[in-house]
Amino acid sequence: METRLVPYETLTAAQQQQLSALEVHPEQLPWCGDIYCALNSLLVNPSPGIKGFALLADEIPVAFLLLKRPPCLPHWADEHSATLHALQVDHRHQGLGLGKACLQALPIAARLVWPQIKALELSVDSANVTAMGLYLHAGWVDRGEAYKSTTAYERRLALALG
Ligand SMILES: CC(C)(COP(=O)(O)OP(=O)(O)OC[C@H]1O[C@@H](n2cnc3c(N)ncnc32)[C@H](O)[C@@H]1OP(=O)(O)O)[C@@H](O)C(=O)NCCC(=O)NCCS
């Protein structure tokens, strides 16, 4: 299976349609939201501070993520970072290495958009064992608490870019 991470705006109309059918397991929705919300935040009020990327596997979209920079950067992130949001692999394709493929491709994809960034950051619910494992195995470092909501303890993870 050949994979590549591509900007949302480069998808064909057919690929955009396929992407809009991406689904995670219902119990995963609190961690990433659904694809409808992710695409809404990208498309309803377009901003240079938010970019969407799809992972294509043999040209079919199987995963999606958002990257943010000012003015969309969250308050807990460093001003020189881009932040990762809404990472989601279609539930029919989870556990096949596609999340890992997204993270491997991310530094180059992010630097193509924002060459000046020094790091990538994200916040992840500490109860999200799969995502924590994914990020830590990919070299991301736990930088402490991002913020505390009433229901979740969010860790702040960072990946320095060389
Ligand atoms: C988290 C998610 C993106 C991982 O994607 P994936 O394609 O299923 O993961 P991969 O197959 O690439 O696995 C990569 C690594 O994740 C970790 N991992 C995967 N499944 C795991 C599990 N059930 N338990 C613990 N770690 C797991 C492992 O470290 C694995 O590496 P390894 O195979 O070398 O051991 C995917 O499960 C998903 O979309 N979850 C719902 C949304 C979500 O939680 N997003 C993150 C928001 S912060």
The ligand as a Tripos MOL2 file, in Angstrom:
@<TRIPOS>MOLECULE
LIG
   48    50     1     0     0
SMALL
NO_CHARGES

@<TRIPOS>ATOM
      1 C1         -4.8030    7.1510   17.2540 C.3       1 LIG1
      2 C2         -4.8970    6.7450   15.7720 C.3       1 LIG1
      3 C3         -4.6990    8.0130   14.9240 C.3       1 LIG1
      4 C4         -3.7730    5.7320   15.4880 C.3       1 LIG1
      5 O1         -3.7860    5.4240   14.1190 O.3       1 LIG1
      6 P1         -3.5780    3.8990   13.6180 P.3       1 LIG1
      7 O2         -3.4310    3.9440   12.1510 O.co2     1 LIG1
      8 O3         -4.6580    3.0730   14.1610 O.co2     1 LIG1
      9 O4         -2.2040    3.5360   14.3530 O.3       1 LIG1
     10 P2         -0.9940    2.7230   13.7120 P.3       1 LIG1
     11 O5         -1.4960    1.4450   13.1450 O.co2     1 LIG1
     12 O6         -0.2100    3.6230   12.8370 O.co2     1 LIG1
     13 O7         -0.1490    2.3940   15.0140 O.3       1 LIG1
     14 C5          0.9300    3.2250   15.3310 C.3       1 LIG1
     15 C6          1.3140    3.0600   16.7820 C.3       1 LIG1
     16 O8          0.2180    3.4140   17.6110 O.3       1 LIG1
     17 C7          0.2870    2.6380   18.7760 C.3       1 LIG1
     18 N1         -0.9110    1.8340   18.8630 N.ar      1 LIG1
     19 C8         -1.7290    1.4550   17.8570 C.ar      1 LIG1
     20 N2         -2.7680    0.7510   18.3400 N.ar      1 LIG1
     21 C9         -2.5810    0.7220   19.6920 C.ar      1 LIG1
     22 C10        -3.3080    0.1620   20.7660 C.ar      1 LIG1
     23 N3         -4.4670   -0.5040   20.5570 N.pl3     1 LIG1
     24 N4         -2.8380    0.3310   22.0300 N.ar      1 LIG1
     25 C11        -1.6710    1.0280   22.2440 C.ar      1 LIG1
     26 N5         -0.9470    1.5740   21.2660 N.ar      1 LIG1
     27 C12        -1.3870    1.4120   20.0180 C.ar      1 LIG1
     28 C13         1.5000    1.7880   18.6750 C.3       1 LIG1
     29 O9          2.5690    2.5080   19.2330 O.3       1 LIG1
     30 C14         1.6730    1.6440   17.1940 C.3       1 LIG1
     31 O10         2.9970    1.4030   16.8550 O.3       1 LIG1
     32 P3          3.4950   -0.1210   16.6670 P.3       1 LIG1
     33 O11         2.5600   -0.7570   15.6640 O.co2     1 LIG1
     34 O12         4.8980    0.0480   16.1580 O.co2     1 LIG1
     35 O13         3.4060   -0.7380   18.0250 O.co2     1 LIG1
     36 C15        -6.2560    6.0640   15.4120 C.3       1 LIG1
     37 O14        -6.4520    4.9700   16.2850 O.3       1 LIG1
     38 C16        -7.4380    6.9890   15.5110 C.2       1 LIG1
     39 O15        -7.8400    7.6050   14.5380 O.2       1 LIG1
     40 N6         -8.0460    7.0830   16.7400 N.am      1 LIG1
     41 C17        -9.2000    7.9220   16.9590 C.3       1 LIG1
     42 C18        -8.8600    9.4000   16.9510 C.3       1 LIG1
     43 C19        -7.7910    9.7720   17.9420 C.2       1 LIG1
     44 O16        -7.6910    9.2900   19.0620 O.2       1 LIG1
     45 N7         -6.9650   10.7460   17.4970 N.am      1 LIG1
     46 C20        -5.8830   11.2950   18.2850 C.3       1 LIG1
     47 C21        -6.3130   12.5790   18.8870 C.3       1 LIG1
     48 S1         -5.0150   13.3030   19.8880 S.3       1 LIG1
@<TRIPOS>BOND
     1     1     2 1
     2     2     3 1
     3     2     4 1
     4     2    36 1
     5     4     5 1
     6     5     6 1
     7     6     7 2
     8     6     8 1
     9     6     9 1
    10     9    10 1
    11    10    11 2
    12    10    12 1
    13    10    13 1
    14    13    14 1
    15    14    15 1
    16    15    16 1
    17    15    30 1
    18    16    17 1
    19    17    18 1
    20    17    28 1
    21    18    19 ar
    22    18    27 ar
    23    19    20 ar
    24    20    21 ar
    25    21    22 ar
    26    21    27 ar
    27    22    23 1
    28    22    24 ar
    29    24    25 ar
    30    25    26 ar
    31    26    27 ar
    32    28    29 1
    33    28    30 1
    34    30    31 1
    35    31    32 1
    36    32    33 2
    37    32    34 1
    38    32    35 1
    39    36    37 1
    40    36    38 1
    41    38    39 2
    42    38    40 1
    43    40    41 1
    44    41    42 1
    45    42    43 1
    46    43    44 2
    47    43    45 1
    48    45    46 1
    49    46    47 1
    50    47    48 1
@<TRIPOS>SUBSTRUCTURE
     1 LIG1         1 GROUP 0 **** ****
